[in-house]
Amino acid sequence: MLTAFARAFKTPDLRNKLLFTLGIIVVYRVGTHIPIPGIDYKNVQTCMNVANSNRGLFSLINMFSGGALLQITVFALGIMPYITASIILQLLTVVIPRLEALKKEGQAGTAKITQYTRYLTIALAVLQGTGLVATARSGALFSGCPVASQIVPDQSIFTTITMVIVMTAGTCVVMWLGELITDRGIGNGMSILMFISIAATFPSALWAIKVQGKLAGGWIEFSTVILVGLVMVGLVVFVEQAQRRIPVQYAKRMIGRKSYGGTSTYIPLKVNQAGVIPVIFASSLLYIPSLIAQFSGGNSSWKTWVQSNLTKGDHPVYITAYFLLIVFFAFFYVAISFNPEEVADNMKKYGGFIPGIRAGRPTAEYLSYVLNRITWPGSLYLGLIALVPTMALVGFGASQNFPFGGTSILIIVGVGLETVKQIESQLQQRNYEGFLR
């Protein structure tokens, strides 16, 4: 693998792509440390130290922004608005016939959907930026910090609008940087920025485990956490690569004097067909009651129940609800992203069939049957990956959103595998050996 990296840097065009990608990453990380106008940076740092253990409500977005959210920087919203917009457009494609027609038009339709995603990203950035500024002004961003209400000294309308505009512009710049990596870099620009955002929080989180540890100066806890992380990464790689291959045979057809078809291929159905989307959906949905409770006045019984049961990651009610939501969204996302009827119709149109299965409706029923069977272990695997690291690391004093949690492991491994495969394919086009021999 190291030899393959060396050969990648010896190839001029691939070296330029890698260096360009690294340059964009540096620009992105610099932007995550530039505070926006109207913020008292000293008070922000004070609250970051005081309220270190009370970040649960905003930790998911903070993780996707590489720690920029709680520091209220130019890239505070990070790539989260674009992720949300992409998911919404993907869901609407199933519901709105116009979007479904655009999806079937090929590259031109995909470009149009991408443009809609950009517009929706800007709208969500304005909405989320307004919410973040309002939360910072009220002091609710850092609960328990004595100077939380002084983070925004000037609470005039002009200052508020300026802060929202700067954060929205920062989101647009992040979106542009991601597209630059896709076009001129090694590809998967948005995924790579997400990867960098999550990986950037690893060193500080790991060192916090060492500082809080009590055995051998914290080194035993530190080593144990590293070992657990490596085991979980290995498990994720194994399952992410697992797939059920359904054989497909194409009958021979004579067109003129030429014979077409007669080939054999397969339909790859991954065990984890939904990826990390169910975990993100479940986490976001569980944050909604906490958000409503935080901004509602009084001390009603429902507010007390929510704050007691749905804000701590190690609470049995939270764990149960989180696991069930992940399983539900895994089936939901697979149902809207893979259409067995459409696949069966396409196979029938081009003369393809599954050996032993009649073409048409029986093929669609068979694909649906197989998909449901492999989605069960995939959804249970997602639930376990999301919960087991959290429950294990709580015993070492880690926060409930430690980077070796389910969401971060799934994203980092998934993006890492995809990036390695892309570089490998470019190496193999030049008759070099790839990363995975």
Salt bridges, closest charged atoms under 4 A:
ASP13 OD2 - ARG430 NH2 2.31
GLU100 OE2 - LYS104 NZ 3.84
GLU179 OE2 - ARG118 NE 2.85
GLU240 OE1 - LYS270 NZ 3.91
GLU365 OE2 - ARG361 NE 3.24
GLU433 OE1 - ARG437 NE 3.14
